[in-house]
Amino acid sequence: MAKTRKKNIKENKKSKKKVQRRSSLNSHTIQNIIELLNSRPEMGFSLRQIVKDVRIKSQTDKDKLKYIMIALADEGKILLKGKKYQSILLQEEQQNTRTATVDFVNPKFAFLVVDTPVGEEVEDIRVLLPNMNRALNGDKVEFTTFYNRQRKRDEAKITKIVKREKDEFVGQLQISERFAFVVASDRKMFYDLFIPIEKIGDAQNGDKVIAKITQWKQNDKSPTGKITKVLGKAGDNETEIHSIMFEFGLPFEFPKEVDAEANAIPDEIPEDEIKNRKDFRDRTTFTIDPVTAKDFDDALSIRKMKNGHYEIGVHIADVSHYVTPGSLLEEEAFKRATSVYLVDRTVPMLPEKLSNGLCSLNPHVDRLAFAAIFEMDETGKVHKQSFGRTVIHSDRRFSYEEAQERIESKEGDFQEEINTLNDIAHKLRDARFRNGAISFESIELKFDLDENGKPTGLTPKIRKDAHKMIEEFMLLANKRVAESIFRKKQDGKPMTMVYRVHGDPDPDKLAQFATFAKRFGYDLDLTEKKIAFSLNNLTEEVEGKPEQNIIEQQAIRTMAKAIYTTNPEGHYGLGFAHYTHFTSPIRRYPDVMVHRLLQHYLDKGKSADENEFEDRCKHSSAREKVAADAERASIKYKQVEFMSEFLGEEMEGTVSGLTDWGMFIELKDTRCEGLVRYSSMTHDQFIFDPDAMIVTGQKYKETYQLGDEVKVIVKETNIEKRSIDFDIV
């Protein structure tokens, strides 16, 4: 090797002199040589092969070639390995290969969410369709980057699919004489699955099916697959909901062994268990939940004390008593991580025996709970607090509407207790906002469904004092549990805890939002200490105005996404330095973890394994996102189904989104969102300016911006794609 290096060095020195003395090969020929090497980066080429493949005819050029090649190697443009020359592409790819997750934006390109060490952040990298290498949304891939001179930016090229996110897709089967294909329902699956006729089984044209990718050759535009399950006729409610459940990987039922384990738990509470708990069965206790709720996570107890204060108990279903580490119930609860609330059904985290039975704080029966007990005065000040396991006996199950009646009328059973709690909740809420909490809330929709699941009505849900009262006491319990654990130290460090963290908003996004709000005449103060106050003031100013929803939605989009983590980084939106989720263990796995950790530390246990809980936090955050996406899909499906009854009708709406191909319009009364395509606005050519966030007609200079009020006609609905198309009036 040493002799070879010395020989190469001597030849390199000679080559430089000779290259300087002689005229080099023309640049076009050199470029052809590099392209030849790049075409087979894994292969080494001899001088003879290069002469032949590049078609160098002149003897003078042939004589100069060796020195030119050595010079190119010196410059790092090619590799010299022995007597053969090789492309640097393979070496670059090996050095620069990283892993990422594919996030498709539209059929033309995707972003790669790069895997990074904890605490390190890098920007997502764009990858165009020709460089996708058959990767699909959600796939884990390896990639390299290169500089796109035409677009003046770094882009990616996917070199390997490490792991498919999924290889089965739900969609509608379309059959022709010689072949069939499945149009996937997944909005980020932009390829149809080609199905050979012999692979369709009993499926009929138009059926909703599940298709599995069986092959995808390098040069094929679409994958080949087979039908693995027929869900039913497209448009049928059960078929469509089952399609959504499959699309997002939601289970249709519990494994038999998990149900069996739940059913084996005795209904009766042993006396020994009651003796080990604080007995609150003599306290006035009730639950307040949606009228359709079947699982009751939380109950409030209240008692007037001799010193004039109130003992207020926030009692939470003691799921961790029944779901124990190492059990099948624990394994399934962790896997699901959350209940999912579709429009017409719930996909629960726990089997019904627990979720609606033993764990649910039903009225008129003894139930085990984990409680935060507060001694409070009328101003909302907490004088004392304690945490521990309790046994309760709920006196009443209220719906929010029933509780609200008692707040407004001051009449009915338990009205005094409810109004006392409501007065204290107002004090807690006021204090939160003084301390920097933000009051923006997204509007939820309420569907009226007939016996077949078809929507007959659609109205926004209105949050009143009864909702806010429960919210405040849940927030108080969550905050105080987090603070109490954070204060516990081991070797000078806080004990391991599961926190609910909401990061600070991105300054650039806030600045963009301030510019957006300015269009409507609202000024925002973006100085650090004034942001929260300024945003809350904006909330009050826009209330009841046409632009309220669009402004609130844009404000929410400026905020970071809340996650679960063991890092105590605070909750920006609530204005809390430390916050957790303690109050909904029937439907959220992180709350179960919090219950276990809290009891462990109450029992003087040592700090838990941070890495183990951080991994569980990441899983829970990921499952929470899946649940939210599935819930949105079911809402969108029902909106499309509802709007199908209004084809051709004129409605009022607001511009809620702008893209290169069209603008989204949100209808005022129903909050249904649909698309107006620029191609349908034939009287002019409309161009979107993403920097100014404005759409302008090139001929008549007609403009559209976010928040503009418009009139539209319902043009088309597509249940398969869960989309609504409008025409501008």
C-alpha positions in Angstrom: 0.0 0.0 0.0 2.8 2.4 0.9 4.5 1.9 -2.5 1.3 2.4 -4.3 0.7 5.7 -2.4 4.3 6.9 -3.2 3.8 6.0 -6.8 0.5 7.8 -7.0 2.0 10.9 -5.4 4.8 10.9 -8.0 2.3 10.5 -10.8 0.1 13.2 -9.3 3.0 15.6 -9.3 3.8 14.7 -12.9 0.1 15.0 -13.9 -0.2 18.5 -12.5 2.8 19.7 -14.5 1.6 17.9 -17.7 -1.9 19.2 -17.3 -0.5 22.7 -16.9 1.7 22.2 -20.0 -0.8 20.6 -22.3 -4.2 21.7 -23.3 -6.7 19.5 -21.3 -9.6 17.6 -22.7 -12.6 19.8 -23.4 -15.0 20.3 -20.5 -17.8 18.5 -22.3 -15.7 15.3 -22.5 -14.7 15.5 -18.9 -18.4 15.9 -17.9 -19.2 12.8 -19.9 -16.5 10.9 -18.1 -17.9 11.9 -14.7 -21.4 11.0 -15.8 -20.2 7.6 -16.9 -18.7 6.9 -13.5 -21.8 8.2 -11.8 -24.0 5.9 -13.8 -22.5 2.9 -12.1 -21.1 4.3 -8.8 -20.4 0.9 -7.4 -18.1 0.0 -10.3 -14.5 0.8 -11.1 -13.6 1.8 -14.7 -10.2 1.2 -16.4 -8.8 3.8 -18.8 -9.5 1.5 -21.7 -13.2 1.2 -20.7 -13.5 5.0 -20.3 -12.0 5.5 -23.8 -14.4 3.1 -25.3 -17.6 4.2 -23.5 -16.9 8.0 -23.9 -15.7 7.4 -27.4 -12.4 9.3 -27.3 -11.0 9.0 -30.8 -8.0 11.3 -30.8 -4.7 9.6 -29.8 -3.6 12.9 -28.3 -6.7 12.9 -26.0 -6.1 9.2 -25.2 -2.5 10.1 -24.1 -3.7 12.9 -21.9 -6.6 11.0 -20.3 -4.5 9.3 -17.6 -3.1 12.6 -16.3 -6.6 14.2 -16.5 -8.1 11.3 -14.4 -5.4 11.6 -11.8 -5.9 15.3 -11.5 -9.7 14.8 -11.1 -8.9 12.4 -8.3 -6.7 14.9 -6.7 -9.5 17.4 -6.8 -11.9 15.0 -5.1 -14.2 14.8 -8.1 -13.6 11.0 -8.7 -11.9 8.1 -6.8 -8.7 6.4 -7.9 -8.6 2.8 -6.6 -5.5 1.0 -7.9 -5.7 1.3 -11.7 -9.4 1.9 -11.8 -11.5 5.1 -11.5 -14.8 5.3 -9.6 -17.6 7.8 -8.9 -17.6 9.5 -5.5 -21.4 9.2 -5.2 -21.3 5.9 -3.3 -18.8 7.2 -0.9 -20.8 10.4 -0.4 -24.0 8.4 0.1 -22.3 6.2 2.7 -21.0 9.2 4.6 -24.2 11.3 4.4 -26.9 8.7 4.7 -29.3 9.5 7.4 -32.7 8.2 8.5 -36.1 9.9 8.5 -39.8 9.5 8.3 -41.7 10.4 5.1 -44.4 13.0 5.4 -46.2 13.4 2.1 -47.6 16.9 1.3 -49.1 16.3 -2.1 -48.6 13.9 -5.0 -45.5 15.9 -6.2 -43.4 16.0 -3.1 -42.9 15.1 0.6 -40.9 16.3 3.5 -38.5 14.0 5.4 -38.7 14.4 9.2 -35.1 13.6 10.1 -34.2 11.4 13.0 -32.1 13.3 15.5 -30.7 12.8 19.0 -32.8 14.1 21.9 -32.5 17.9 22.1 -31.2 18.3 18.6 -33.4 19.8 16.0 -33.0 20.0 12.2 -35.3 21.3 9.5 -37.4 18.9 7.5 -36.0 18.2 4.0 -38.0 18.3 0.8 -37.9 15.3 -1.5 -39.5 15.4 -5.0 -41.5 12.5 -6.5 -38.7 11.3 -8.9 -36.4 10.8 -5.8 -39.0 9.0 -3.6 -37.8 5.5 -4.6 -41.3 4.1 -4.0 -41.5 5.3 -0.4 -44.9 6.0 1.1 -46.2 8.3 3.8 -45.0 7.3 7.2 -42.2 5.0 5.9 -38.9 5.0 7.7 -36.2 5.6 5.1 -32.5 6.2 4.5 -31.6 9.3 2.4 -28.9 11.5 1.1 -29.0 15.2 0.3 -27.8 17.2 -2.6 -28.0 20.8 -3.7 -30.7 21.5 -6.4 -29.1 24.3 -8.4 -32.3 25.1 -10.3 -34.4 25.5 -7.2 -31.4 26.8 -5.1 -32.1 24.6 -2.1 -31.0 21.3 -0.5 -33.2 18.4 -1.4 -33.2 14.7 -0.5 -33.0 11.4 -2.4 -34.3 8.3 -0.7 -31.9 5.5 -1.1 -33.5 2.8 1.0 -36.9 1.9 2.6 -35.9 0.8 6.1 -39.4 -0.1 7.2 -42.9 0.4 5.7 -45.3 2.2 7.9 -48.0 -0.1 6.4 -48.5 -2.3 3.4 -52.3 -2.6 3.6 -54.7 0.2 2.6 -58.4 0.6 2.6 -60.1 2.0 -0.5 -62.8 1.5 -3.2 -62.4 -1.3 -5.7 -62.9 -0.4 -9.4 -63.0 -3.3 -11.8 -62.6 -3.2 -15.6 -62.5 -6.2 -18.1 -58.8 -7.1 -17.7 -57.7 -5.6 -14.4 -58.9 -3.8 -11.3 -57.4 -1.2 -9.0 -58.1 0.2 -5.5 -58.3 3.9 -4.9 -57.0 4.4 -1.4 -59.0 6.4 1.1 -55.8 7.6 2.9 -55.4 11.2 1.8 -51.6 10.8 1.8 -51.6 7.6 -0.3 -51.3 9.0 -3.8 -50.9 5.7 -5.7 -53.7 3.4 -6.8 -53.1 -0.3 -6.1 -53.2 -2.4 -9.3 -55.1 -5.7 -8.6 -54.9 -8.6 -11.0 -58.4 -9.9 -11.7 -57.5 -13.3 -10.2 -56.7 -11.5 -6.9 -60.0 -9.8 -6.2 -61.7 -12.8 -4.7 -65.4 -12.2 -4.0 -65.2 -8.4 -4.0 -67.6 -6.5 -6.3 -67.1 -3.3 -8.2 -67.6 -0.3 -5.9 -66.9 -2.3 -2.7 -64.8 -0.8 0.1 -61.9 -3.3 0.5 -58.6 -3.8 2.2 -55.8 -4.3 -0.3 -52.2 -5.5 0.5 -49.2 -4.5 -1.5 -47.5 -7.7 -2.8 -45.0 -6.3 -5.3 -43.6 -2.9 -6.5 -41.0 -3.2 -9.2 -38.4 -0.5 -9.7 -39.9 1.0 -12.9 -43.6 0.4 -12.1 -45.6 3.6 -11.4 -48.0 1.9 -9.0 -47.7 -1.1 -6.7 -49.4 -4.4 -7.3 -51.6 -5.9 -4.6 -54.4 -8.3 -3.6 -57.7 -8.0 -1.8 -57.4 -9.3 1.8 -60.9 -8.2 3.1 -64.2 -6.9 1.9 -65.6 -4.2 4.2 -68.9 -3.7 2.4 -70.6 -1.3 0.0 -69.1 2.2 -0.2 -71.3 4.8 1.5 -72.8 2.5 4.1 -72.2 3.9 7.6 -70.7 0.7 9.1 -68.5 0.3 6.0 -67.2 3.9 6.1 -66.5 3.9 9.9 -64.8 0.6 9.7 -62.7 2.0 6.8 -61.6 4.9 9.0 -60.8 2.5 11.9 -58.7 0.3 9.6 -57.0 3.3 8.0 -55.7 4.5 11.3 -55.0 1.1 12.8 -57.8 1.2 15.4 -58.8 -2.2 16.8 -62.3 -3.5 16.2 -62.4 -5.5 19.4 -60.4 -6.6 22.4 -58.5 -9.9 22.3 -60.5 -12.6 24.0 -57.8 -13.2 26.6 -57.9 -9.5 27.6 -61.7 -9.5 27.9 -61.4 -12.7 30.0 -58.9 -11.1 32.3 -61.2 -8.1 32.8 -64.3 -10.3 33.4 -62.5 -12.3 36.0 -62.1 -9.3 38.3 -64.7 -9.4 41.1 -67.4 -6.8 41.2 -67.3 -6.4 45.0 -64.7 -4.3 46.7 -63.1 -6.3 49.6 -63.4 -4.7 53.0 -59.7 -4.9 53.5 -59.2 -2.6 50.5 -61.7 -0.1 51.9 -59.9 0.0 55.2 -56.7 0.9 53.5 -58.3 4.0 51.9 -59.7 7.4 53.0 -63.4 6.9 53.2 -65.3 9.7 51.5 -68.6 7.9 51.1 -70.3 10.3 53.5 -69.3 13.4 51.5 -71.6 15.0 49.0 -70.3 13.7 45.7 -71.4 13.9 42.1 -70.2 13.6 38.5 -70.8 16.0 35.6 -70.3 14.7 32.1 -71.8 14.9 28.6 -75.3 13.4 28.4 -74.0 10.6 26.2 -71.1 9.6 28.4 -70.9 6.1 29.7 -67.5 6.2 31.4 -67.1 8.6 34.3 -63.4 9.4 35.1 -63.9 12.1 37.7 -66.2 13.1 40.5 -66.2 16.1 42.8 -66.9 16.0 46.6 -67.5 19.1 48.7 -67.9 19.7 52.5 -68.1 23.0 54.4 -65.5 23.0 57.2 -65.9 24.6 60.7 -63.3 27.2 59.8 -65.4 28.4 56.9 -63.2 26.8 54.3 -64.3 24.1 51.9 -62.9 20.6 51.6 -63.0 19.9 47.9 -62.1 16.4 46.6 -61.2 15.7 43.0 -61.8 12.0 42.8 -60.4 10.1 39.8 -61.2 6.5 38.8 -58.5 4.3 40.3 -57.7 2.4 37.1 -54.2 1.5 38.4 -55.8 -0.7 41.1 -57.3 -2.9 38.4 -54.8 -2.6 35.6 -51.5 -3.8 37.0 -48.0 -4.0 35.5 -47.4 -7.3 33.7 -51.1 -8.0 33.1 -52.7 -8.4 29.7 -54.9 -5.4 30.5 -51.8 -3.3 31.0 -50.2 -4.5 27.8 -53.4 -3.7 25.8 -53.9 -0.3 27.5 -50.3 0.7 26.7 -50.7 -0.5 23.1 -53.9 1.6 22.6 -52.7 4.4 24.9 -56.0 6.4 24.5 -59.7 6.0 23.8 -60.7 7.3 20.4 -64.0 9.2 20.1 -65.4 8.8 16.6 -68.7 10.6 15.7 -70.9 7.6 16.3 -68.9 5.3 18.6 -66.0 5.1 21.0 -62.9 2.8 20.6 -62.1 2.4 24.3 -58.7 2.0 25.9 -60.1 -0.5 28.4 -62.7 -3.3 28.1 -66.3 -2.4 29.0 -66.1 -4.3 32.3 -63.7 -1.6 33.5 -64.4 1.5 31.4 -68.2 1.5 31.9 -68.2 -0.7 35.0 -65.7 -1.2 37.8 -63.6 1.9 37.1 -66.4 4.3 36.1 -67.6 6.5 39.0 -71.3 5.5 38.5 -73.9 6.9 40.9 -75.2 5.0 43.9 -72.4 2.4 44.1 -69.1 2.3 46.0 -66.1 3.0 43.8 -62.4 3.1 44.3 -60.7 6.4 43.4 -57.4 8.2 43.5 -58.0 11.7 44.9 -56.5 15.2 45.2 -58.1 16.8 48.3 -57.9 20.5 48.8 -58.8 22.8 51.6 -59.9 26.0 49.9 -61.5 29.3 50.7 -64.0 31.2 48.7 -61.2 33.1 46.8 -59.8 29.9 45.4 -56.7 29.9 47.6 -55.5 26.4 48.5 -54.6 26.2 52.2 -53.8 22.5 52.4 -53.7 19.6 50.0 -53.2 15.9 50.1 -53.2 13.0 47.6 -54.2 9.4 48.1 -56.5 6.6 47.4 -60.2 6.9 48.5 -63.5 5.1 48.3 -66.5 7.2 47.3 -70.2 6.8 46.7 -71.5 9.2 44.1 -74.9 10.7 45.0 -75.8 12.0 41.5 -74.8 11.8 37.8 -75.3 15.2 36.2 -75.2 16.0 32.5 -73.6 19.4 31.7 -77.0 20.7 30.8 -78.5 19.7 34.1 -75.6 21.3 36.0 -75.9 24.4 33.9 -79.6 24.7 34.8 -78.7 24.8 38.5 -76.1 27.5 37.9 -78.5 29.7 36.0 -81.7 29.1 38.0 -80.1 28.5 41.5 -82.7 25.7 41.9 -82.7 21.9 42.0 -80.9 19.2 43.9 -77.3 20.0 44.9 -77.6 23.5 43.4 -75.9 25.1 46.5 -72.9 22.8 46.1 -72.7 23.3 42.4 -72.9 27.1 42.6 -70.2 27.2 45.4 -67.9 25.1 43.2 -68.7 27.4 40.2 -67.9 30.5 42.2 -64.5 29.1 43.2 -63.9 27.9 39.7 -64.4 31.5 38.4 -61.7 32.7 40.8 -59.3 29.9 39.7 -59.9 30.8 36.0 -59.4 34.5 36.6 -56.1 33.8 38.4 -54.9 31.5 35.6 -55.4 34.2 33.0 -53.7 36.8 35.2 -50.7 34.4 35.3 -50.4 34.1 31.6 -52.8 31.4 30.5 -54.3 31.7 26.9 -58.0 31.4 26.3 -58.2 30.4 22.6 -60.4 27.3 22.2 -61.2 25.3 19.0 -64.9 24.9 18.3 -66.2 21.3 18.5 -69.1 20.1 16.4 -72.2 18.2 17.6 -73.9 15.8 15.1 -77.5 14.7 15.4 -77.7 11.1 14.0 -80.7 9.0 13.0 -81.0 5.3 13.8 -78.8 4.4 10.8 -76.0 6.8 11.8 -76.9 9.4 9.1 -76.4 13.0 10.2 -79.6 15.0 10.4 -78.2 18.1 12.1 -74.9 19.8 12.8 -74.2 22.5 15.3 -71.1 23.9 17.1 -70.9 22.8 20.8 -71.2 25.7 23.2 -69.1 25.7 26.4 -70.8 27.1 29.4 -70.0 27.5 33.1 -70.7 23.9 33.9 -68.0 22.8 31.4 -65.6 25.4 32.6 -66.2 24.6 36.3 -65.2 20.9 35.8 -62.2 22.0 33.7 -60.9 24.3 36.4 -60.9 21.6 39.1 -59.3 19.1 36.8 -56.6 21.6 35.9 -56.0 22.3 39.6 -55.6 18.7 40.4 -53.3 18.1 37.4 -51.1 21.1 38.2 -50.8 20.3 41.9 -49.9 16.7 41.3 -47.1 17.7 38.9 -45.8 20.4 41.3 -45.8 18.0 44.3 -43.7 15.4 42.4 -41.4 18.0 40.9 -40.5 19.2 44.4 -39.4 15.6 45.4 -35.7 15.2 44.9 -33.2 12.3 44.7 -29.5 13.1 44.6 -30.5 16.7 44.0 -32.6 15.9 40.9 -36.4 15.9 40.5 -37.9 12.4 40.6 -39.0 10.9 37.3 -42.4 12.1 36.4 -44.7 12.1 33.3 -45.5 15.7 32.4 -47.8 17.3 29.8 -45.6 19.9 28.1 -46.6 22.7 25.8 -43.7 24.7 24.3 -43.4 28.4 23.6 -44.8 29.5 20.2 -42.5 30.1 17.4 -41.7 33.9 17.2 -41.9 33.9 13.3 -45.4 32.2 13.4 -46.5 34.8 16.0 -45.3 37.6 13.8 -47.2 36.2 10.9 -50.3 35.8 13.0 -50.0 39.4 14.2 -49.8 40.6 10.5 -52.9 38.5 9.8 -54.9 39.9 12.8 -53.9 43.4 11.7 -55.9 42.9 8.5 -59.0 42.8 10.7 -58.0 45.8 12.7 -56.6 44.0 15.7 -53.2 45.0 17.2 -51.0 42.5 19.1 -48.2 43.3 21.5 -45.6 40.5 20.9 -43.2 41.5 23.8 -42.6 38.5 25.9 -44.5 39.6 29.0 -47.5 40.9 27.0 -48.2 38.1 24.5 -50.6 36.2 26.6 -52.5 39.3 27.7 -52.6 40.5 24.2 -53.9 37.2 22.8 -56.6 37.0 25.5 -57.7 40.6 24.8 -58.0 39.6 21.1 -60.2 36.7 22.1 -62.6 39.1 23.8 -62.6 41.5 20.9 -63.4 38.9 18.3 -66.2 37.1 20.2 -69.4 37.0 18.3 -67.9 38.6 15.1 -67.8 36.9 11.7 -64.0 36.5 11.8 -64.0 34.9 15.3 -63.4 31.3 14.2 -60.9 32.0 11.5 -58.8 34.2 13.9 -59.0 31.7 16.7 -58.1 28.8 14.4 -55.1 30.7 13.0 -54.0 31.6 16.6 -54.1 27.9 17.6 -52.0 27.0 14.6 -49.2 29.3 15.8 -48.9 27.3 19.0 -46.7 24.3 19.6 -48.2 20.8 19.9 -48.5 19.5 23.5 -46.7 16.3 24.2 -46.0 13.8 27.0 -42.4 13.7 28.3 -40.3 13.2 31.5 -38.8 16.7 31.0 -40.5 19.3 33.2 -40.6 22.1 30.7 -44.0 23.7 31.6 -47.2 24.3 29.8 -47.3 27.6 27.8 -51.0 27.6 27.0 -52.1 27.1 30.6 -49.4 29.3 32.0 -48.2 26.5 34.4 -44.5 25.8 35.2 -45.4 22.2 35.8 -48.4 20.2 34.5 -49.4 16.6 34.1 -52.5 14.5 33.2 -53.9 12.8 36.3 -57.7 13.1 35.8 -58.6 10.7 32.9 -57.1 7.3 33.4 -60.0 5.4 31.9 -59.3 7.0 28.5 -55.6 8.0 28.7 -52.6 5.8 29.5 -50.3 8.6 30.6 -52.7 9.2 33.5 -52.3 5.6 34.6 -48.5 6.1 34.6 -49.0 9.3 36.7 -51.2 7.4 39.2 -48.5 4.7 39.6 -45.7 7.2 40.0 -47.6 9.3 42.5 -48.5 6.2 44.7 -44.9 5.0 44.3 -43.5 8.2 45.7 -46.2 8.5 48.4 -44.9 5.1 49.5 -41.4 6.6 49.7 -40.1 4.8 46.6 -37.0 5.8 44.7 -37.0 7.7 41.4 -38.4 5.5 38.6 -36.4 4.7 35.4 -36.5 7.8 33.3 -35.7 6.1 30.0 -38.5 3.6 30.4 -41.1 6.3 31.1 -39.8 8.6 28.3 -40.2 5.8 25.8 -43.8 5.3 27.0 -44.4 9.0 26.8 -43.3 9.1 23.1 -45.6 6.2 22.3 -48.5 7.9 24.1 -47.9 11.1 22.2 -47.8 9.2 18.9 -51.0 7.4 19.7 -52.7 10.6 20.7 -51.9 12.0 17.2 -53.3 8.9 15.5 -56.5 9.2 17.6 -56.9 12.9 16.8 -56.4 12.2 13.0 -59.0 9.4 13.2 -61.5 11.6 15.0 -61.0 14.3 12.4 -61.5 11.8 9.6 -64.8 10.6 11.1 -66.0 14.2 11.5 -65.1 15.0 8.0 -66.9 11.9 6.7 -70.1 12.9 8.5 -69.7 16.5 7.3 -69.5 15.3 3.7 -72.4 13.0 4.2 -74.4 15.8 5.7 -73.5 18.3 2.9 -74.5 15.7 0.2 -78.1 16.8 1.0 -77.4 20.4 -0.1 -75.9 20.0 -3.6 -76.6 23.1 -5.7 -77.6 25.3 -2.7 -76.0 28.7 -2.0 -74.4 29.2 1.4 -72.2 31.8 3.2 -68.7 31.1 4.2 -65.3 32.4 5.1 -61.9 31.9 3.3 -60.1 29.6 5.8 -57.1 28.4 3.8 -55.1 29.2 0.7 -53.0 26.9 -1.5 -51.5 26.8 -5.0 -54.5 25.0 -6.4 -57.5 26.5 -4.6 -58.9 28.1 -1.5 -60.7 26.5 1.4 -64.0 27.9 2.5 -65.6 27.2 5.9 -69.4 27.5 6.0 -70.7 29.8 8.7 -73.5 27.8 10.2 -72.1 24.2 10.1 -68.3 24.9 10.1 -68.0 22.4 7.1 -65.0 23.1 5.0 -64.7 22.6 1.3 -62.5 23.6 -1.6 -62.9 26.1 -4.4 -60.5 25.2 -7.2 -59.0 28.0 -9.2 -59.6 26.0 -12.3 -63.3 26.3 -11.7 -63.0 30.2 -11.6 -62.9 30.4 -15.3 -63.4 34.2 -15.7 -59.8 34.8 -14.7 -56.5 33.1 -13.9 -55.8 33.2 -10.2 -52.3 33.1 -8.7 -51.5 32.4 -5.0 -48.7 34.5 -3.4 -47.6 32.5 -0.3 -45.6 35.4 1.1 -48.4 37.9 1.0 -51.0 35.1 1.6 -53.2 36.5 -1.1 -54.8 35.1 -4.3 -55.1 37.6 -7.2 -56.8 37.4 -10.6 -54.3 38.3 -13.3 -56.9 40.0 -15.5 -59.4 41.8 -13.3 -57.2 41.9 -10.1 -59.9 40.3 -8.0 -58.3 39.3 -4.7 -59.0 36.8 -1.9 -57.4 36.6 1.6 -57.9 34.6 4.7 -61.0 35.7 6.5 -62.8 37.1 3.5 -66.6 36.5 3.5 -67.8 34.8 0.3 -70.9 33.1 -1.1 -70.5 29.6 -2.5 -72.6 26.9 -4.2 -72.2 23.3 -3.0 -70.9 21.7 -6.2 -69.8 18.2 -5.3 -69.2 15.8 -2.4 -67.0 12.8 -2.4 -67.5 10.4 0.6 -64.6 8.2 -0.6 -62.1 11.1 -0.5 -64.1 12.8 2.3 -64.0 16.1 0.4 -66.4 18.9 -0.5 -66.1 21.1 -3.6 -67.7 24.6 -3.9 -68.1 27.1 -6.6 -67.8 30.8 -5.9 -71.0 32.7 -6.6 
